[in-house]
Amino acid sequence: MKMFLISDNIDTYTGLRLAGVEGVVVHEREELKTELDKVFADKEIGIVLLTEKFGRDFPDLIDEAKLNRRIPLIVEIPDRHGTGRSKNFITDYVNQAIGLKL
């Protein structure tokens, strides 16, 4: 299985290309939807890396893909500007998901 990157900036794309990960750079909603459809059709892609900006700008597309598909695994990664998440986002996520205070 392969990894594939869908990025909103050329810097993240270039860095991951140097690591051997293929991908594309898109900026608009329709471009993102088109690329996701292509990725879902390719059975060799097992992991899709998306920059976090897409999760903020188009949460409906990303959430629908995460909730309705088992493969490929969709992972949001920070871009060159860093993460937009809070310092304790994993703990907060677990607390929210299972209702258990850690």
ROBAMAR-525639 format. One record per atom (N, C-alpha, C): residue number from 0; residue in three letters; y, z, x. Coordinates in pm, whole numbers, plus 50000, padded with zeros to 5 digits. Layout:
<site resi="NUM" resn="ALA" y="Y" z="Z" x="X"/>
...
***
This chain:
<site resi="0" resn="MET" y="49881" z="50000" x="50084"/>
<site resi="0" resn="MET" y="50000" z="50000" x="50000"/>
<site resi="0" resn="MET" y="50124" z="50000" x="50087"/>
<site resi="1" resn="LYS" y="50226" z="49934" x="50035"/>
<site resi="1" resn="LYS" y="50351" z="49919" x="50108"/>
<site resi="1" resn="LYS" y="50461" z="50004" x="50045"/>
<site resi="2" resn="MET" y="50566" z="50029" x="50126"/>
<site resi="2" resn="MET" y="50689" z="50089" x="50077"/>
<site resi="2" resn="MET" y="50792" z="49978" x="50060"/>
<site resi="3" resn="PHE" y="50883" z="50000" x="49968"/>
<site resi="3" resn="PHE" y="50990" z="49904" x="49945"/>
<site resi="3" resn="PHE" y="51117" z="49981" x="49915"/>
<site resi="4" resn="LEU" y="51228" z="49938" x="49973"/>
<site resi="4" resn="LEU" y="51358" z="50004" x="49955"/>
<site resi="4" resn="LEU" y="51447" z="49922" x="49864"/>
<site resi="5" resn="ILE" y="51511" z="49990" x="49770"/>
<site resi="5" resn="ILE" y="51621" z="49931" x="49693"/>
<site resi="5" resn="ILE" y="51742" z="50018" x="49723"/>
<site resi="6" resn="SER" y="51837" z="49961" x="49795"/>
<site resi="6" resn="SER" y="51952" z="50037" x="49845"/>
<site resi="6" resn="SER" y="52081" z="49986" x="49785"/>
<site resi="7" resn="ASP" y="52182" z="50072" x="49785"/>
<site resi="7" resn="ASP" y="52315" z="50031" x="49741"/>
<site resi="7" resn="ASP" y="52405" z="50001" x="49861"/>
<site resi="8" resn="ASN" y="52353" z="50020" x="49984"/>
<site resi="8" resn="ASN" y="52437" z="49993" x="50101"/>
<site resi="8" resn="ASN" y="52354" z="49932" x="50215"/>
<site resi="9" resn="ILE" y="52422" z="49857" x="50296"/>
<site resi="9" resn="ILE" y="52357" z="49783" x="50404"/>
<site resi="9" resn="ILE" y="52309" z="49876" x="50516"/>
<site resi="10" resn="ASP" y="52375" z="49990" x="50536"/>
<site resi="10" resn="ASP" y="52337" z="50080" x="50644"/>
<site resi="10" resn="ASP" y="52198" z="50140" x="50623"/>
<site resi="11" resn="THR" y="52171" z="50188" x="50504"/>
<site resi="11" resn="THR" y="52039" z="50242" x="50473"/>
<site resi="11" resn="THR" y="51934" z="50133" x="50482"/>
<site resi="12" resn="TYR" y="51967" z="50017" x="50430"/>
<site resi="12" resn="TYR" y="51876" z="49903" x="50436"/>
<site resi="12" resn="TYR" y="51842" z="49869" x="50581"/>
<site resi="13" resn="THR" y="51943" z="49861" x="50667"/>
<site resi="13" resn="THR" y="51922" z="49825" x="50807"/>
<site resi="13" resn="THR" y="51837" z="49930" x="50878"/>
<site resi="14" resn="GLY" y="51866" z="50057" x="50855"/>
<site resi="14" resn="GLY" y="51789" z="50164" x="50918"/>
<site resi="14" resn="GLY" y="51642" z="50160" x="50880"/>
<site resi="15" resn="LEU" y="51613" z="50138" x="50755"/>
<site resi="15" resn="LEU" y="51473" z="50134" x="50713"/>
<site resi="15" resn="LEU" y="51405" z="50003" x="50752"/>
<site resi="16" resn="ARG" y="51481" z="49896" x="50764"/>
<site resi="16" resn="ARG" y="51423" z="49771" x="50816"/>
<site resi="16" resn="ARG" y="51378" z="49791" x="50960"/>
<site resi="17" resn="LEU" y="51456" z="49867" x="51038"/>
<site resi="17" resn="LEU" y="51417" z="49897" x="51176"/>
<site resi="17" resn="LEU" y="51288" z="49979" x="51181"/>
<site resi="18" resn="ALA" y="51262" z="50053" x="51075"/>
<site resi="18" resn="ALA" y="51138" z="50132" x="51067"/>
<site resi="18" resn="ALA" y="51024" z="50052" x="51004"/>
<site resi="19" resn="GLY" y="51050" z="49927" x="50969"/>
<site resi="19" resn="GLY" y="50945" z="49841" x="50916"/>
<site resi="19" resn="GLY" y="50934" z="49837" x="50765"/>
<site resi="20" resn="VAL" y="51031" z="49895" x="50694"/>
<site resi="20" resn="VAL" y="51028" z="49896" x="50548"/>
<site resi="20" resn="VAL" y="51112" z="49780" x="50496"/>
<site resi="21" resn="GLU" y="51050" z="49696" x="50414"/>
<site resi="21" resn="GLU" y="51124" z="49585" x="50354"/>
<site resi="21" resn="GLU" y="51207" z="49636" x="50237"/>
<site resi="22" resn="GLY" y="51308" z="49559" x="50199"/>
<site resi="22" resn="GLY" y="51390" z="49602" x="50088"/>
<site resi="22" resn="GLY" y="51500" z="49504" x="50054"/>
<site resi="23" resn="VAL" y="51587" z="49547" x="49964"/>
<site resi="23" resn="VAL" y="51701" z="49468" x="49920"/>
<site resi="23" resn="VAL" y="51821" z="49559" x="49901"/>
<site resi="24" resn="VAL" y="51938" z="49498" x="49899"/>
<site resi="24" resn="VAL" y="52062" z="49569" x="49869"/>
<site resi="24" resn="VAL" y="52114" z="49514" x="49737"/>
<site resi="25" resn="VAL" y="52138" z="49603" x="49641"/>
<site resi="25" resn="VAL" y="52193" z="49563" x="49511"/>
<site resi="25" resn="VAL" y="52306" z="49657" x="49474"/>
<site resi="26" resn="HIS" y="52392" z="49612" x="49383"/>
<site resi="26" resn="HIS" y="52507" z="49694" x="49344"/>
<site resi="26" resn="HIS" y="52523" z="49707" x="49193"/>
<site resi="27" resn="GLU" y="52476" z="49611" x="49119"/>
<site resi="27" resn="GLU" y="52496" z="49610" x="48974"/>
<site resi="27" resn="GLU" y="52370" z="49651" x="48899"/>
<site resi="28" resn="ARG" y="52389" z="49696" x="48777"/>
<site resi="28" resn="ARG" y="52278" z="49742" x="48693"/>
<site resi="28" resn="ARG" y="52172" z="49633" x="48673"/>
<site resi="29" resn="GLU" y="52215" z="49513" x="48641"/>
<site resi="29" resn="GLU" y="52120" z="49404" x="48616"/>
<site resi="29" resn="GLU" y="52043" z="49367" x="48742"/>
<site resi="30" resn="GLU" y="52110" z="49372" x="48857"/>
<site resi="30" resn="GLU" y="52042" z="49345" x="48984"/>
<site resi="30" resn="GLU" y="51933" z="49449" x="49007"/>
<site resi="31" resn="LEU" y="51966" z="49576" x="48981"/>
<site resi="31" resn="LEU" y="51868" z="49684" x="48998"/>
<site resi="31" resn="LEU" y="51750" z="49664" x="48904"/>
<site resi="32" resn="LYS" y="51778" z="49633" x="48778"/>
<site resi="32" resn="LYS" y="51670" z="49612" x="48681"/>
<site resi="32" resn="LYS" y="51580" z="49496" x="48723"/>
<site resi="33" resn="THR" y="51639" z="49388" x="48771"/>
<site resi="33" resn="THR" y="51562" z="49272" x="48816"/>
<site resi="33" resn="THR" y="51472" z="49309" x="48933"/>
<site resi="34" resn="GLU" y="51526" z="49382" x="49030"/>
<site resi="34" resn="GLU" y="51447" z="49421" x="49147"/>
<site resi="34" resn="GLU" y="51336" z="49519" x="49110"/>
<site resi="35" resn="LEU" y="51364" z="49612" x="49018"/>
<site resi="35" resn="LEU" y="51259" z="49703" x="48973"/>
<site resi="35" resn="LEU" y="51146" z="49627" x="48905"/>
<site resi="36" resn="ASP" y="51180" z="49529" x="48823"/>
<site resi="36" resn="ASP" y="51077" z="49448" x="48757"/>
<site resi="36" resn="ASP" y="50991" z="49375" x="48859"/>
<site resi="37" resn="LYS" y="51053" z="49322" x="48964"/>
<site resi="37" resn="LYS" y="50978" z="49254" x="49070"/>
<site resi="37" resn="LYS" y="50883" z="49352" x="49141"/>
<site resi="38" resn="VAL" y="50934" z="49471" x="49170"/>
<site resi="38" resn="VAL" y="50853" z="49573" x="49238"/>
<site resi="38" resn="VAL" y="50735" z="49614" x="49151"/>
<site resi="39" resn="PHE" y="50758" z="49634" x="49023"/>
<site resi="39" resn="PHE" y="50650" z="49676" x="48933"/>
<site resi="39" resn="PHE" y="50543" z="49568" x="48921"/>
<site resi="40" resn="ALA" y="50580" z="49442" x="48938"/>
<site resi="40" resn="ALA" y="50485" z="49332" x="48930"/>
<site resi="40" resn="ALA" y="50401" z="49318" x="49057"/>
<site resi="41" resn="ASP" y="50451" z="49370" x="49169"/>
<site resi="41" resn="ASP" y="50382" z="49359" x="49297"/>
<site resi="41" resn="ASP" y="50286" z="49477" x="49314"/>
<site resi="42" resn="LYS" y="50159" z="49454" x="49302"/>
<site resi="42" resn="LYS" y="50058" z="49560" x="49306"/>
<site resi="42" resn="LYS" y="50037" z="49617" x="49446"/>
<site resi="43" resn="GLU" y="50093" z="49555" x="49548"/>
<site resi="43" resn="GLU" y="50079" z="49607" x="49684"/>
<site resi="43" resn="GLU" y="50181" z="49715" x="49717"/>
<site resi="44" resn="ILE" y="50286" z="49728" x="49636"/>
<site resi="44" resn="ILE" y="50389" z="49829" x="49660"/>
<site resi="44" resn="ILE" y="50347" z="49960" x="49595"/>
<site resi="45" resn="GLY" y="50333" z="50064" x="49678"/>
<site resi="45" resn="GLY" y="50291" z="50194" x="49628"/>
<site resi="45" resn="GLY" y="50403" z="50296" x="49621"/>
<site resi="46" resn="ILE" y="50509" z="50275" x="49699"/>
<site resi="46" resn="ILE" y="50623" z="50368" x="49702"/>
<site resi="46" resn="ILE" y="50752" z="50287" x="49700"/>
<site resi="47" resn="VAL" y="50842" z="50323" x="49610"/>
<site resi="47" resn="VAL" y="50973" z="50261" x="49604"/>
<site resi="47" resn="VAL" y="51075" z="50367" x="49643"/>
<site resi="48" resn="LEU" y="51153" z="50336" x="49745"/>
<site resi="48" resn="LEU" y="51261" z="50424" x="49788"/>
<site resi="48" resn="LEU" y="51390" z="50373" x="49726"/>
<site resi="49" resn="LEU" y="51462" z="50462" x="49659"/>
<site resi="49" resn="LEU" y="51590" z="50427" x="49597"/>
<site resi="49" resn="LEU" y="51696" z="50521" x="49653"/>
<site resi="50" resn="THR" y="51813" z="50469" x="49684"/>
<site resi="50" resn="THR" y="51920" z="50558" x="49725"/>
<site resi="50" resn="THR" y="51967" z="50639" x="49604"/>
<site resi="51" resn="GLU" y="52012" z="50762" x="49630"/>
<site resi="51" resn="GLU" y="52046" z="50854" x="49521"/>
<site resi="51" resn="GLU" y="52156" z="50803" x="49430"/>
<site resi="52" resn="LYS" y="52239" z="50715" x="49479"/>
<site resi="52" resn="LYS" y="52348" z="50662" x="49397"/>
<site resi="52" resn="LYS" y="52296" z="50598" x="49268"/>
<site resi="53" resn="PHE" y="52180" z="50533" x="49275"/>
<site resi="53" resn="PHE" y="52124" z="50471" x="49154"/>
<site resi="53" resn="PHE" y="52087" z="50576" x="49050"/>
<site resi="54" resn="GLY" y="52037" z="50690" x="49094"/>
<site resi="54" resn="GLY" y="52003" z="50797" x="49001"/>
<site resi="54" resn="GLY" y="52126" z="50853" x="48932"/>
<site resi="55" resn="ARG" y="52238" z="50854" x="49002"/>
<site resi="55" resn="ARG" y="52363" z="50902" x="48943"/>
<site resi="55" resn="ARG" y="52427" z="50796" x="48852"/>
<site resi="56" resn="ASP" y="52424" z="50670" x="48897"/>
<site resi="56" resn="ASP" y="52492" z="50564" x="48821"/>
<site resi="56" resn="ASP" y="52410" z="50508" x="48705"/>
<site resi="57" resn="PHE" y="52278" z="50502" x="48722"/>
<site resi="57" resn="PHE" y="52192" z="50442" x="48620"/>
<site resi="57" resn="PHE" y="52073" z="50533" x="48590"/>
<site resi="58" resn="PRO" y="52097" z="50656" x="48546"/>
<site resi="58" resn="PRO" y="51986" z="50750" x="48527"/>
<site resi="58" resn="PRO" y="51885" z="50704" x="48423"/>
<site resi="59" resn="ASP" y="51928" z="50629" x="48322"/>
<site resi="59" resn="ASP" y="51834" z="50584" x="48219"/>
<site resi="59" resn="ASP" y="51729" z="50489" x="48277"/>
<site resi="60" resn="LEU" y="51769" z="50397" x="48364"/>
<site resi="60" resn="LEU" y="51673" z="50306" x="48427"/>
<site resi="60" resn="LEU" y="51574" z="50380" x="48516"/>
<site resi="61" resn="ILE" y="51626" z="50470" x="48597"/>
<site resi="61" resn="ILE" y="51543" z="50543" x="48692"/>
<site resi="61" resn="ILE" y="51450" z="50639" x="48620"/>
<site resi="62" resn="ASP" y="51501" z="50714" x="48524"/>
<site resi="62" resn="ASP" y="51418" z="50809" x="48449"/>
<site resi="62" resn="ASP" y="51308" z="50737" x="48371"/>
<site resi="63" resn="GLU" y="51340" z="50624" x="48311"/>
<site resi="63" resn="GLU" y="51239" z="50548" x="48237"/>
<site resi="63" resn="GLU" y="51127" z="50503" x="48330"/>
<site resi="64" resn="ALA" y="51164" z="50457" x="48447"/>
<site resi="64" resn="ALA" y="51063" z="50413" x="48544"/>
<site resi="64" resn="ALA" y="50978" z="50528" x="48593"/>
<site resi="65" resn="LYS" y="51039" z="50642" x="48619"/>
<site resi="65" resn="LYS" y="50965" z="50759" x="48668"/>
<site resi="65" resn="LYS" y="50871" z="50815" x="48561"/>
<site resi="66" resn="LEU" y="50917" z="50817" x="48438"/>
<site resi="66" resn="LEU" y="50838" z="50878" x="48331"/>
<site resi="66" resn="LEU" y="50726" z="50789" x="48278"/>
<site resi="67" resn="ASN" y="50743" z="50659" x="48283"/>
<site resi="67" resn="ASN" y="50648" z="50569" x="48220"/>
<site resi="67" resn="ASN" y="50554" z="50497" x="48316"/>
<site resi="68" resn="ARG" y="50565" z="50524" x="48445"/>
<site resi="68" resn="ARG" y="50480" z="50456" x="48543"/>
<site resi="68" resn="ARG" y="50423" z="50557" x="48641"/>
<site resi="69" resn="ARG" y="50296" z="50541" x="48670"/>
<site resi="69" resn="ARG" y="50232" z="50625" x="48771"/>
<site resi="69" resn="ARG" y="50244" z="50561" x="48909"/>
<site resi="70" resn="ILE" y="50234" z="50430" x="48912"/>
<site resi="70" resn="ILE" y="50245" z="50355" x="49037"/>
<site resi="70" resn="ILE" y="50346" z="50244" x="49015"/>
<site resi="71" resn="PRO" y="50437" z="50225" x="49102"/>
<site resi="71" resn="PRO" y="50459" z="50291" x="49229"/>
<site resi="71" resn="PRO" y="50531" z="50425" x="49212"/>
<site resi="72" resn="LEU" y="50516" z="50508" x="49312"/>
<site resi="72" resn="LEU" y="50589" z="50634" x="49317"/>
<site resi="72" resn="LEU" y="50734" z="50603" x="49349"/>
<site resi="73" resn="ILE" y="50826" z="50657" x="49271"/>
<site resi="73" resn="ILE" y="50968" z="50632" x="49293"/>
<site resi="73" resn="ILE" y="51030" z="50757" x="49356"/>
<site resi="74" resn="VAL" y="51091" z="50738" x="49473"/>
<site resi="74" resn="VAL" y="51149" z="50848" x="49549"/>
<site resi="74" resn="VAL" y="51296" z="50817" x="49574"/>
<site resi="75" resn="GLU" y="51382" z="50911" x="49534"/>
<site resi="75" resn="GLU" y="51525" z="50895" x="49561"/>
<site resi="75" resn="GLU" y="51555" z="50958" x="49696"/>
<site resi="76" resn="ILE" y="51624" z="50882" x="49781"/>
<site resi="76" resn="ILE" y="51657" z="50930" x="49914"/>
<site resi="76" resn="ILE" y="51809" z="50934" x="49931"/>
<site resi="77" resn="PRO" y="51859" z="51026" x="50015"/>
<site resi="77" resn="PRO" y="52002" z="51027" x="50043"/>
<site resi="77" resn="PRO" y="52039" z="50907" x="50128"/>
<site resi="78" resn="ASP" y="52161" z="50861" x="50113"/>
<site resi="78" resn="ASP" y="52207" z="50751" x="50197"/>
<site resi="78" resn="ASP" y="52288" z="50807" x="50313"/>
<site resi="79" resn="ARG" y="52365" z="50724" x="50379"/>
<site resi="79" resn="ARG" y="52437" z="50766" x="50498"/>
<site resi="79" resn="ARG" y="52545" z="50870" x="50469"/>
<site resi="80" resn="HIS" y="52582" z="50886" x="50344"/>
<site resi="80" resn="HIS" y="52682" z="50985" x="50308"/>
<site resi="80" resn="HIS" y="52621" z="51123" x="50282"/>
<site resi="81" resn="GLY" y="52491" z="51132" x="50291"/>
<site resi="81" resn="GLY" y="52423" z="51259" x="50267"/>
<site resi="81" resn="GLY" y="52380" z="51272" x="50122"/>
<site resi="82" resn="THR" y="52320" z="51383" x="50093"/>
<site resi="82" resn="THR" y="52269" z="51404" x="49959"/>
<site resi="82" resn="THR" y="52377" z="51457" x="49866"/>
<site resi="83" resn="GLY" y="52366" z="51422" x="49742"/>
<site resi="83" resn="GLY" y="52458" z="51473" x="49641"/>
<site resi="83" resn="GLY" y="52402" z="51595" x="49571"/>
<site resi="84" resn="ARG" y="52292" z="51646" x="49621"/>
<site resi="84" resn="ARG" y="52224" z="51759" x="49558"/>
<site resi="84" resn="ARG" y="52275" z="51892" x="49612"/>
<site resi="85" resn="SER" y="52257" z="51995" x="49533"/>
<site resi="85" resn="SER" y="52296" z="52129" x="49579"/>
<site resi="85" resn="SER" y="52199" z="52179" x="49684"/>
<site resi="86" resn="LYS" y="52239" z="52283" x="49753"/>
<site resi="86" resn="LYS" y="52160" z="52338" x="49862"/>
<site resi="86" resn="LYS" y="52022" z="52384" x="49815"/>
<site resi="87" resn="ASN" y="52013" z="52440" x="49696"/>
<site resi="87" resn="ASN" y="51888" z="52495" x="49643"/>
<site resi="87" resn="ASN" y="51828" z="52409" x="49533"/>
<site resi="88" resn="PHE" y="51839" z="52278" x="49545"/>
<site resi="88" resn="PHE" y="51797" z="52193" x="49433"/>
<site resi="88" resn="PHE" y="51647" z="52202" x="49405"/>
<site resi="89" resn="ILE" y="51563" z="52224" x="49506"/>
<site resi="89" resn="ILE" y="51419" z="52232" x="49481"/>
<site resi="89" resn="ILE" y="51386" z="52360" x="49404"/>
<site resi="90" resn="THR" y="51442" z="52471" x="49446"/>
<site resi="90" resn="THR" y="51420" z="52597" x="49375"/>
<site resi="90" resn="THR" y="51472" z="52588" x="49232"/>
<site resi="91" resn="ASP" y="51590" z="52534" x="49214"/>
<site resi="91" resn="ASP" y="51646" z="52518" x="49080"/>
<site resi="91" resn="ASP" y="51560" z="52426" x="48994"/>
<site resi="92" resn="TYR" y="51505" z="52320" x="49053"/>
<site resi="92" resn="TYR" y="51419" z="52226" x="48981"/>
<site resi="92" resn="TYR" y="51292" z="52295" x="48933"/>
<site resi="93" resn="VAL" y="51230" z="52375" x="49020"/>
<site resi="93" resn="VAL" y="51109" z="52449" x="48982"/>
<site resi="93" resn="VAL" y="51141" z="52549" x="48873"/>
<site resi="94" resn="ASN" y="51252" z="52622" x="48887"/>
<site resi="94" resn="ASN" y="51292" z="52719" x="48785"/>
<site resi="94" resn="ASN" y="51309" z="52651" x="48650"/>
<site resi="95" resn="GLN" y="51372" z="52536" x="48650"/>
<site resi="95" resn="GLN" y="51395" z="52464" x="48526"/>
<site resi="95" resn="GLN" y="51265" z="52407" x="48469"/>
<site resi="96" resn="ALA" y="51178" z="52357" x="48556"/>
<site resi="96" resn="ALA" y="51056" z="52292" x="48510"/>
<site resi="96" resn="ALA" y="50955" z="52389" x="48452"/>
<site resi="97" resn="ILE" y="50936" z="52504" x="48516"/>
<site resi="97" resn="ILE" y="50832" z="52595" x="48469"/>
<site resi="97" resn="ILE" y="50885" z="52726" x="48414"/>
<site resi="98" resn="GLY" y="51017" z="52746" x="48421"/>
<site resi="98" resn="GLY" y="51075" z="52865" x="48366"/>
<site resi="98" resn="GLY" y="51044" z="52991" x="48445"/>
<site resi="99" resn="LEU" y="51016" z="52976" x="48571"/>
<site resi="99" resn="LEU" y="50981" z="53089" x="48657"/>
<site resi="99" resn="LEU" y="51090" z="53106" x="48761"/>
<site resi="100" resn="LYS" y="51142" z="53226" x="48770"/>
<site resi="100" resn="LYS" y="51247" z="53253" x="48869"/>
<site resi="100" resn="LYS" y="51182" z="53282" x="49003"/>
<site resi="101" resn="LEU" y="51216" z="53203" x="49104"/>
<site resi="101" resn="LEU" y="51160" z="53223" x="49239"/>
<site resi="101" resn="LEU" y="51253" z="53301" x="49327"/>
***
